[in-house]
């Protein structure tokens, strides 16, 4: 069995514009450390970002209206909130003091923006391209040492419902980040079905013990003897992620609409075309909808108003009725578009009509300007009344 060894590299204070690879080499030289074939170097994300000039003076940030609104909601500095918005692909929610975001397919608190190890009145923003940074450090250190190594850019995170930080890999170069152990046997001879070993994350966690979170001044750690597979140039070294809806944490706890990120553009266009056929002489509120059946067919319709308001029908129900009348019973998604300032959501009776055919149906809500959000019917109508609600017991006859 390999003996795992960790060597912390203490460097001078890393400042914007510094040559990080050179700073690591100087630190190794002072400590009498040398790289060996198979070593993995873990580098702190904050050091990478700082060297690349990612230190921002908050006094030079002007927050917008949305930043001010979210800052009040989550008890944040509006200037920092503006940076969080710019740095994130999506804001999921938050608690006082912390905003949970998604960036490049990963979860980050506060968009990866960090107060620690930043001068007063400043913050450190996320590196622009952690993978490229890892590759540059690896190239420089391999050239200087003549050894084949792997490099991981790492950060610290908290686990749900756990106090304390663990390590997480942001990018790798020269090392395979996740090992697929499906098919291997457990202690009782049963094959593992879903297990993948987060090698890079585990190595960062080990390095975090040596790096610390304060003024230790150790931005890099050499890990020797780790049972990892080094990768060749050109090999895929991306850290894999999964969609939020497939994550057991986010998928189980999320609720309500969230930003639309593609996949149903054609459906939105069909709904826009249907909107042009709207009959809305009383309200002037024109709506179009298009529903995608599991068969692959799309059915579209517009809202039809009536002098007797109770006889009116919404675009969503009109499209659904059109599809059902053609024999469709299973649906994947529905898009609804209206001439509104914000993405329009189906009314209560439309939600009830849709959930009859499955709470899993995705609903893309949009306006004609192109703003869009997405949610499942179950998210729009939690605890919805369905056929199951009519069942009073497993043995009762209906």
N, C-alpha and C positions, 0 to 999 in steps of 0.2 A: 504494500500500500504506500502511495506517495506521502511524503511528509510535507504538509502545507506550511509555508513560511511567508511572513509579511514584513516588508521593510518600508517604513515611512520615510518620505523624502521631504525634509524641511527646506524651504526656500526663503529668499527675501520676499518682502511684501510685493505681491503682483499688482502692477499698476496698468492703467490703460496704455496700450501701445507696446507693452513689453513683449519680448520674444519668449513665449511660454516654454517651448522646447529647450531653449538655451538656459532658462531659469532652472528647469528640472535637471539638466545635465550638470549645472554648477552645484546644485544641491546634492546630487549623487557623488560628485567628486569630493565635496567637503566631508561627506559621511563615509567615504571609502567604499561606495557601493558600485557594483558593475552589473550590467544586464547579462542574462544567460538565455540560451535558446529555450523557448517555451514559456518565458515569463509573460505575465499579463500586467500591464500598467493601468491602474485606475486613476483617472484625473478628475478632480472636482469641477463640476459644471460652473461654479462661481468663478473659479480661476480662469477657465476658458473664456467666459463671457467678459470678465474684466480685462483680460489681455486684448480681446478683440474690440475694446472700446465700448462695451455695453453698460457703462455706468452713466446714469441719467440724473441730471440735476432737476429735482421736482419744480423748482422755481421757474424753470423754462418750459413747463408743460401747461397748456391751456385746456382745461376740460370742456367738453361739449355738453349739450343738454342731457343726453342719455347718460353720460358719465356722472353728472350731478344727481340724476334721479337714482341710479343704481348705488351711488356712494351713500346716499341717505338711507336707502333700503338696507344696505349691508354694513353700515357704519365704517366706511372707508374714506380716505382722503380722496376728494374728487380728481386730483391730478394723478394719483396712483390708479384710480379706477379708469381713467382715460387710457393709461398705458396698458391696463389689463384688457380693455376692449380691443385695442390695436394688436395685442399679442395673441389673442385667442381666436379660434375658429367658432367657438360656441360657448356661451355661458349657461351652465346647467342650473345654478342656484347658489345658495350659500347660507352662512350663519353670520352673526355680527363679527366682523373682523376678517372673515375669510370668504372668498368667492371661488366656487368650484368651476373649473373650465376644462374644455377639450381643445387641444392643439396638436395637429398632426396625428390624430388618432389616439392620443394619450391623455389621461387625466392629469391636470396640474392645479394645485391651489394657486389662485391669484395669477393665472396665466404664466406661471414660472418666474414671476417677478419677486425679487428677494431683497429684504432690508438688511439681513445679516451680511457682515463683511463688506458693507458699503459705507462710505463717509456719511456723516450726519447730513440730512436733507437730500440724500441721493438714494437711488435704488439700482440694483443690478438686473438688467433684463436678460431674457433667455438668449443663448447663442443663436446666431442666424442659421447656421448649418452645423449641428453637432457632429454629424457623420463626417463631413469634410474636415472639421477640426481634428477629429480622432485620426483620420488618415494622414493629415499633415504631421501631427506629433509622432505617429508611428514611423513615417518615412524618415524624419529627422533622426530619431533615436536608433533606428535600424542602420542608417548610414554611419552614425557615430560609433555604434557598438559592433557592427558586423553580425549581429544576432537577429534571429527571427522571433518576433514578439507579437502580442496582441495588445490593443489599446481600447479602453472603455472610458467614455465620458459618463460620470455618474452623479447622482444627486440623492437627496434624502427625502423620504415621504412617510406619511403615517398610513397604517392600515385601518380599514373601517372598524370602529368600536375598540381600537387598541390605543393605549397611551404610549408614546415614544416613536422615534423615527427608525426606519430601516432604509437600506439602500435600494436604488432603482437605476437601471442603466438607461441612458438617453440615446446613446449611439455606440456602435462598435466598429472596429476595423482590425482585421487580422484574426478575429476569433469568432467562432460560431456562437450566437447569443442564446439560442434555445435548443436543447437536445430532445429529440423525439424518442421517448422510451416505450411507446406503445408496442405491445407484443412481447416485451420482457415479462418474466414471471415474478409474482410476489412471493412472500415467504411460504405460502401454501400452494405454490405451483399454478396459481391462476394468472392468466395473461392480463397485463395492464391494458385498459381500453382507451383511456383519454389522457393519460399522464404525459406531460411535457415538462422537462426540467428547465427552469429559468436560470441557466448557468450565469449569464451576465449579471442579472439582478443579485444572485447569491454572492458573487464575487464583490460587487459594490458594497453589499451589506458587511462583508468581512472587512473590506477596506475602511468603511465608516468607523469601525471600532478604533482604528489607528488614527484616522484623520481627525475625528472629533467634530464638534459643531461650533467651537468657539475660537479662541485665539491661539490654537496649537500651531498654526503656520505650516501645516502639512497638507499641501494641495494635491499630492500624488503618492501612491503606494505601489510598490512592486509586490506582486503575488507570485510566489514560486512553488512549483509542485502541484498546481491545481490540475485535476483530471479533466482538462478541456481539450477541444479540438481546434487547433489553429487553422485559419482559413487562408486560401490562396487568393491573390489578387484576381478580381473579376468574379469571385464567388459571392453569392448573395449573403450579405451580412446584416441585412435589415432586421430590426427587432420586430417580430410579427405582432399585430394587434387584432382585435375583433371589434365588430360594430357594437355600439352601445346597447342596442336592443338584444344582442346575444350575450351580453355580460350579465352574470348572475346577480351582481350588485345593482348596476344601473338599470338593467332590464326589469328587475323585480321591484325597484323602488320608484322609478321615474313615473311621472304622471303629467298629463296636460300636454299641450302643443310644444314643439321645439322647432328650431329652424330647419327648413327643408334643404336637403343637400343633394338633390338630384335623384334620378331614377324614374321619374314619371313626367318628364317634360312634354312628351307627346300627349299625355292625358290632359295636362293643363291647357295645351293648345286646342284640343278638342272642346274643352269647356269654354274657352274664349270664343270659339266659333259659335257654339250654342248660344252664348250670351247675346249675340247679334240678333237672334230670333225671339228674344224675350218679349212677352206681352205684359207691360207694366204701366198702363195709362194712369193709374191712380197714385202709386207711390213714386214712380220713376226709378225705382231701385231694380236694376236689371241684373239677373244672375244666370250663369250657365253652369252646367255640371256634366261630367262624363264619368262613367263607371266602367272599370275593367273587370271582365269576368275571367274565371279560371280557364275558360275555353280560349282566351286570347282576344275575344271580340270586345269592342268598345261601344257603349250605348250612351248617347248624349241627349240632353234636353235643356230647355230653358224654363224659367218660372212663368206661370200663367195666372194673372190676377183676374178678379171678378168683382162686379159691383157689389155682390154679396160676398164679403170678405171670407166667409167660411168656405166658400166654394173654390177659393184659390188653391193652387198647388205649387209647392216649391220646386226648384230645378232638381234638387237631389232626389226627391221622391218621384218626380216625373221620369228621371233617368232610370231609377231603380225599377219602377213599374214597367217601363219599356223593356228592360232586360228580363225581368221575371216573366212577362207575357210572352217572351220568346223562348221560354223554357230554362233560362239560366237560374241556378240556385247557389252557385259558389262564386265568390267575388274576391278579388285581390285588393283593389284600391279604387277610390273615388276622388276626383278633383272637382272643386267648386271655386268659381271665379266670380267676383262681383266688382262693380264700379264703386269702390270704397277706399277710404284712406288707409285701412289696415286689412290684412287677410281676413276674409269673412268665414265664420264658423257656421255649421249647420244649426238650424233651430232645434228645439227639443223634440218635436214630433219627427223630424228627419233623422235625428240620432236614434230614436226609438225604432223607426222603420229599418234603419241600417243594421242595428244590433240583432234584429230577427235573423239575419243571415250570417252573423258571426262578429264577435267583438274584436277579432284580429284584423278586420278590414282596415287598411290604411286610408286616412282622409287627408288629402292635400288641400289646404285652404289658402287661397291666393287672391290678389287683386290684379287689376289690369296693368298696374305699374310694374309688376314682377315680384313684389314681395310675397313670400310664401312661408307657411309653417306646415308641419305634419304631425299627426297623432293617430293612434288607433281609435276605433269606435269605442272600445272599452275605456280608454282614457277620457274620451269626451263624455261618456255616460257610465261612470262607475256604479256598480251595483245595479246595473240595468235590469229591467223586468223582461224576462225571456220565457221560453217554453219550460225551462227548468223550474221557474217560479211556480208553475201550476202543479208541480209534482209534490204532494204532501208526504210521500213516503215511498220507499223502493218497491213495495208490493201493491201500491194502490193502482187501480185501473183508471185510465184516462178516457 
